[in-house]
Amino acid sequence: MTRPQPHAFGPAPFGARLARSLPITIPALVTLLVVLVGHDRRALWRDEYATWWAASLTTDQLELLLSKVDAVFAPFYLFTRAWVALFGDGLTSLRLPSALAMAAAAGLIGALGRRLFSPGAGLVAGLLFALLPAVSRYGEEARPYAFALAFAVAGALALLRALEQPERWRRWVPYALIVAAIGWSHLVALTVLAAYAVAVLGAVGLHSAALRNWVLATAAGGLPVLPLLWLGKRQTGQIGWIGDRGEESIREFITSIFGSLWVGLAVLGLALLSVRLAEPRRRFLLAWALLPPAAVLALTPVINMMLSRYLLFTVPAWVLLAACTLREASARVAALTPAARAAAARAVSPVPPTTAARRAVAGPRSAKAILGGEAAETGARRSTARRALAGDGPAWAVSLGALAVLALVGLPGQVEARTLPAGNQADLRTAAEIMRPRLLPGDAIAYGGESHGGPRTFRRGMTFELRDLDGPKDVFVSVRGQDRGSFEAVECADPAECAKGVTRIWLVTSAPDRDLFAAMPVARAELLRDEFTTVFAQRTQGVAVALLVREQPPASQP
């Protein structure tokens, strides 16, 4: 038999290239658009203020901070610091990297769906992902969760590519690099490696060179993460606030991880209908969806990390499984129409000779073959891949209609994702807007209260919101948090001495209106009560802003 020449066949037709690119480009663009629309309606919240605070530190200050807290976020803080140096520290600038990461994740989900199932499944999965309110919520947040999600999907794609020719060590290099990136983005996301193990075992079994290469590549990728693990183990106290979660938290968990309870239940229902344990592709996705939460739950007696945003990287697996059900159901519904029956008749036409000859050339195995998906798939069915996007009108009408319904159901979640501010947080942006037009040169600022983070959160939040102004002076601070490598400042032991010469103090507090000086050091509260008069007060969500003016002593008589 004559061996076909490497260049015997020309480039793929435009239709085939379009079918391959649309599942990537359309979800990515739609996700970026959805995330960016209205992203600035929601003020930064506590953790985002921490991101800005860390990014605004000098190298020495940041090193000191990371030696005490948030060492596991060191790569993200360093990236954000470089980003801010290039593009500024405005709200949009701070959030844009997460938006881009979420858009990249949508495109990668489309590529993974195309690789595992079909271009149509990839496109539906990518669009379904784009419509989730949680994607907007965390795509417009200056935290690393969108990066962890994107790297988890990229890792799955790199793994499948490596398994096409597992004996070639160069194929494993991108996978190893992505494993490191997963750990650098968020340590909890490393639990996705359990799902990767399921994929490898399903493809090659227990005894093979491929399994050995996967273990070596995973270990190589994990080495750069070990310092973060070691430092993070020493700082576990900073996540001690995560309370135990009981049965009632299941509803909260679904709502948070999808951004809407009803959308979440719909996605979970569709995904579970797609489960086929005998099929390695779907078994891999189910492992991706379930094993990370199971691993985190198993570690709860040692360290509680059961927080929905920590497990956001499992959403792509649910979305891909749900997309398969949606496409299958759409095809069945559409099959009832005459047009669909005619399309089905065309779909089983003989494979063109050129296509059949091209497939005769030996090459890397496809992801479907690697994971045992539809090994007996006929050449005629495979030859219709280009038609999966363009020639299946009735089924696409059903699929897009279902996506539109889910988008409408998730609309309240989209609005909530843009609520001022996110969650049960103090609205410090509005507090700054209340102060800004009333500020005078020489004004000072002080903080009080215990709820909503209290002075620790309020100080860094108001510093960000008023960063473009020269003042007001933080009157009761003796050592700034930046200078001591902390999110918390050292406050004055003698408030009277610190407030000497100050005539106007803006009090930002979460204390109730009936006593604005509650939850404040006694000496400071007495000073403010005795020597200052409250001339203005206004409350917004979670925080009150009051202007205190010192009573001037009467002028002495000559």
N, C-alpha and C positions, 0 to 999 in steps of 0.2 A: 504494500500500500504506500502511495506517495504521501509523505509528510507535508501537511499544509505549511506554507511559508508564513513567517511571523506577520508580514504585512500584506497577506493575501486579501484581506478585507479592509475596506475603507473605514473611516470614522463612523460611529453610530449615527443614524439619521437624526434630524432635528427633533422629531417627535419623541424618540427614545430619550434624548438628552433632556428634553423638556419634562418628560414624565419623571426622570430621576431628580431634577432640580426643584420642581414645584413642592414636593413634600418638605423640603428644607426651607426654601425662601419664603413661601407664603406664611407658614406658622411663625417664622422669625419676625417678619415684618408686622404681622398682625399683633403679635405679642408686644413688640416694642411700641406700637401705636397705642394699644390698650393700656399698657403700663404708664406711658408718659402722659396720657390725657388726664389732666386733673391731679397729677402727682404732687403739685405744690399746694393743694388745698389742705393737706394734712401737715401739721407742724411736726418737726422732729420730736421724737420721744426719748425717754431716758437713755436707752442704749445707743441711739444715734448720736446724742450729745456726747456720750463717752467716746464714740468713734472720732468725732471732730476734736474733742479734747486731746486724745492721744495723738492725732495727726498734727496738732498744732504745737506739740512739744519739740524741744531741741533733741538732738541725738542722745545727749547725756540724760536729759529728763525722761525720755521714753525708755531708755535702758533701765533707769531706776524704777520707773513705773512697772515695767514688765518683770522685774525681779520680785515684785510684791503681789501683783494681780494681773490677770488677763494675759499671762504668758502664752496661752494656747492661741490667742488671737494675734500674736506677733507678726506673722506673715501678712495678715490682712491690714494691720495697722501700718506696717511699713509700706505696703502697696498704696494705701490711702494717703499716707504722708507724701509719697512721690506724686500721686495724682493731684493732690491739693496744690503742691508746688507748681505744677504745670497748668492747672485749669481753675485754680481758685477754690475757695471754701464756701461758695454759695450753696443753697439748698439743692438746686438742680445738679450742680457739679458733684456734690457729695453722693447723690442718689443715682447718677447716671451709670456708674459701673455696675450696680446691681441690675439696672434695667437692661443693660447690654448683655449681662450674664444670663438673665432670664430669657431674652430673645435668642441667644445662642443655644440655650437649653431646649427651647421649642424647636429650633431647626434640627438639633441633634436627635430629639425624640422622633421627628419626622423621618430622619435618616435611619434611625434604628428600626422604626416600624416598617419602612420600605425594605430594609435588609432582612428582617425576620419574616415579614408576611407579604406585603405588597405596597406599591406606591399609594394606593388608595387608603390602606390602613394607616400608613405613615402620615398622610395628609390629615386624615380625620383625627388621629392622636395628637398631632401638633396643634390643630385648631381647638380641640377640646381642652388641651393644656392652656392655650392662650385665653380661654374664656373663664377659667377658674378664678374666683375672686382672690384666693390666696396668692395666685401668681402676681396680681396687681399689688397686693398687700406687701409681699416680700420683694417684689421687683422694684418697688419705690422706697426701699429702706436701706440705709447705709450700714448694713451688717453683712456678714459673709454667707448667709444661708442660700442665696441665689447661686453663688459660686460653688458651694458644696453640691447643689443639685445638678448644675451643669457638668461638673467634673464627674459625677457619678454616671451620668449618661455617656459622656465621652469615654469613660473607662470601659463601659459595656461595649461600645463600638470598637475601641482599640483591642479589647479581648477577642471579639469575633474575628477581627482582621488578623490577629496573631494566630488564631486557631485555623485559619485557612491554610497556612504553611507553618505549622508549629515547630518544625525542625530548624527553621531559620531564626537565629537569635536576634537579628536586626528587627524582626517583626515585633519582638517583645519590648523593645526600647521605649516606644511611645506609651505602651501600657504601663511600664514601670514609672515613667515620669508622671503619668496621670494619677497613679496610686499615691505618689508623694503629694501631688496637688490636692487630692481629696483630703488627705490628712492635714495638710496646711490650712485648708479652708475651714474644716471643722472635724475634730477628732471622732465625734459620734458617727460621722459619715463613713468612717472606715468599716463599720459593720456591714456595708454593702459587699465587702469581700466575701462574706458567707454566700451571698447570691452568686458572685462570680465563681466560687468553688462549685456550686451546683451546676452552673453552665459547663464548666470544664469537665466535671465528672460525667455529665450527660453526654458530652461530645466524645471523650476519649477513654473513659473508664479509669480504673485505679492504677493500671500498670502500663505506662507509656512514657515516651520522651516528652510528649506535650505536657503531661501533668508535672513532670520534673521541671521543665522550663517555666511553667506557670508559677510553681512554688518559688523558684529562684528569682523570677521577675518581680513577684509580689514582695519577697523579702528585700530585694534591692530598692524597690520603691518605698518600703516601709522604713528603711534605715534613716533617711533624712527627717522622719517624723518622730524618731525616738527622743530627741531632746525636748520636743513639745510634750510628749507623754510624761517624761520625767519631771519637767517643770510643772505640768498640769497636776500631777499627783500631789505635789507640795502645796497646791493652791485650791484644793477641792472645797475648802471652806466657803469660797465665794459663790458656790452654787447650792449652799446649804438651805437657801430660801425656798428651793423647790419642794413643795409639800407632797405628802403621800397622796396618791391618786386612787380613788375608789371606783366603784361601778358607775357612779353618777358622772364621772369624768369622761366616759366613752362618748357621750353626746358632745361634750365640750371639745374633745380631741378631734372628732370628725369635723365639727364646725370650723375649728381653727386650721386644720391641715388642708382643707379644701376651700375655706373662706365662706362656706354656706352649708348649713346642715342638709338641706334638701338636694342641693347639687352633689354634695358628698355622698349621700345615700344613693342617688341615681348612678353615680360613677362606680361606687362599690357594687351595687346590684348588677350593673352591666358587666363589670369585671368578673364577678363570681360566676356569671352565666358563661363566661368564656373559658373557664378553667377546664383543662384536660390534663390530668396528672400523667397520663400515658404519653403526652406529647412534650418533649424536652423544652421546646421554645416557650410554651406557656408555663411549664413547671419552673423554668428559670425566672420568668416574670413574677410568678406567685412567690417564689423564694425571695426575690427582691422586695416585694411588698411586705412580707410577713417576718422574715428572719431578723432584720434590723430591730423592729420593735420588740420582738421576742428576746433578743440579746440584751437590749437596754433594760427590759423588764426583769430579766434574770439577774442583772447586776444591781438592781434596786436595793437589796439588803446591804450592799457594800457602798454604793454611791448612786443617788437618785438623779438620773438624767432624763426621766420620762417627761419630756416637754415637746409639744407638737412641732414647734419650729425647728428643733434639733433633728426631727425625722422627716423634714420636708422633702428630702431627696428620695423618699419612697414613692412620691406622687407619680413620677413618670411610669412606674410599673403598673399602677392602677389604671392610668390613662391609656396605656397601650393595650391592656387586656380589654378595657371598656370599648376601645375603638374597634377591636376585632368583632365583638358582639354587635356593635352598631352597624358595621359594614355588612356582616352576615344577615342581620335582620333587615337591613335596607335592601339587600339583594333579593331576599325572599318576598318582601312586600312588592318590590318593583317587578318581580317575575310574573306578577299577576297581570301586567299590562301587555298588550300586543307588541309594542315597541321593544320591550325587554325580551320577549320571546324571539323576535327577529334578531336582536343583538346576540342572544345566546346561540342562535343558529350560525351566525357569522363567526362567533368565537371558537367553534369547533372545526373551522375550516383547516385544511392541511397546512402544515408548516412550510413556509417558502423554502426552497432549496438553499438559498443563501444563508438563511437563518440556521437551518439544520447543519450546514457545513461549518458555520462559525462555531456552533456548539460542539462539533466533533473535535475541535482543538482542545487538547488537555490543558487545564488551568487550575487555579486555586478553587477550592470548594466554596460554595455559597454558604451564607449563614444558615439557610434552611437545611442544607445538607449536613452542616456541622452539627446542628442540634436535632437532626433527625426529622425535620419537618417536611411532611409530604414527599418522602423519598421516591414514591412511585408516580410523582406528578408527571403527566404526559408532556411531550414536546409541544403539542397543540395548545395546551393550557398555558404553558410558559411563554409561548409566542405572542400571547395577548397582553403582555405586561404594559405595552404602550397604550392599550385601550383602557386600562384600568382607570385613567383619569379623564379621558376625552370621550370614550364611546359607551359610557354607562350612565346616560342621562337620568333615567327614572330612579336608579338606585342612589345617585348623587342628590337628586331632589329630596329623597327621604332622609339621607344622611344630613344634609345641610338644614333641612327642616327640624330634625331632632336637635342639632346643635343650636339652632335659633331658639328653640323652646328652653334648652338648658341655659342659654344666655339670659333669657328673660327671667327664669327662676333665680338665677344668680345675681340679678340686678341689684337687689337690696344689699347683697354682700359687696358688690362693687362700690356702692355708695358708702358703705361702712368702712371699706378699705381706704377711703379718702376723707374720713371723718376727722374733724379737728378736736383734739389730736387723737392718735390711735389709742384704743383701749381705755383703761381707767388711768389716764395720765393727766397731770396738770397742764393746762394750756398756757405755756410760758410765752409763746409767740404773741398771743393776745395781751398777756400781762406786759410785755415789752411795748406793744403798741399803745397801751394805756399810758405808760410812763413817758414815751418818747416826746410827744409835743409839750409836756409839762416840765421836762428836765431843764435845770438851770446850771450854769457853771458853779462848781463847788459842791454840788449835790453828792450825797453818799447813799449807799444801799446796804441793807441788812436783810437777813433771812431768818425764818422761824417756822415752827410747825414740825410735825412728825410724819404725817401721811404723805403719799405721793412722792416719797423719796426725801422730803424735807430739805434742809439746807444743802446737803451733799448734791442732790440732783438739781435743785433750783440754782445753785451757784454756777455750775457749768452751763446750764441751760440759758440763764440770763446773760452770762458772759458771751455765749454765741449770739444770742438775739441782739445784743447791743455792741457787738464787736467793732462796728464801724464808728463808734463814738469814743471820744476821749473822756471816759468816765461813765457812770458815777463810781466813786471810790468805794471799794469793799471795806467798810469802816471798821468792822470788828474782826479783821483777819490780821494775824501777826506773821504767819508764814503761809504763803500761797501753796495750793496743792501742786502746782506745776514744779515748784522749787523743791518739794520733798518727795517727788515721785509718787503721787497719790491723786485719787479723785477727790480727796477731802482735805480741806485746809486746816491749819491750826488757828484757833480763834483766841482772841485776847483774854488774858486772865483778869485784866482791869479795864472793863468797858468804859468807865468814866475817862480814863486817860486816853483811850483810843478815839473817843468821840469829842475830845477837846477841840473847840473851835468850829465844830460842825453845826450848822444851823438848820439844815434840811436833810432828812433821812427818808429814803423810800424803803418801806418794809414789804417784803415779798414773803408771804407765809401761807401755809395750809391750815392755820389755826381757824377756829370758827369766828364768825363776826362778833359774837358776844364777848370774846376775849382774844383780841389779835396778838396778845403777848403770851398766850398759853404755849406750853412746850418750848420754853426758852429759858436759858440760865437765869436764875433768880436776880442776880445783880444787874444783868442787862435789862430784864423786864422792868425792874424798879427804876432804873435810869430813864428808860423811855416813857414810863408812866409819869414820873415826877417832873422831868425837865422838858418834855415834848408834848405838843398838842396835836391830835389827829385832825387835820384840816380837809382831808380828802380820802376816800376809800371806795374801791370798786372791786367786785369779785367776778371772776370768770371761772371756767371749769377747773375745780380742784385747787384754786389759788386766789388769794386776795392781795390787792395792791393798795397800800396806804401811804399817804404823805404825812410825815411827822415834822413839825416845825418847832424849834426850840423857843421857849418863851424868853424874850430878851429882858434883862433886868432894867428897871427904870433908870434914866440918866440921873447922875448925882447932882444936887443943887450946888451952885457956886457959893 
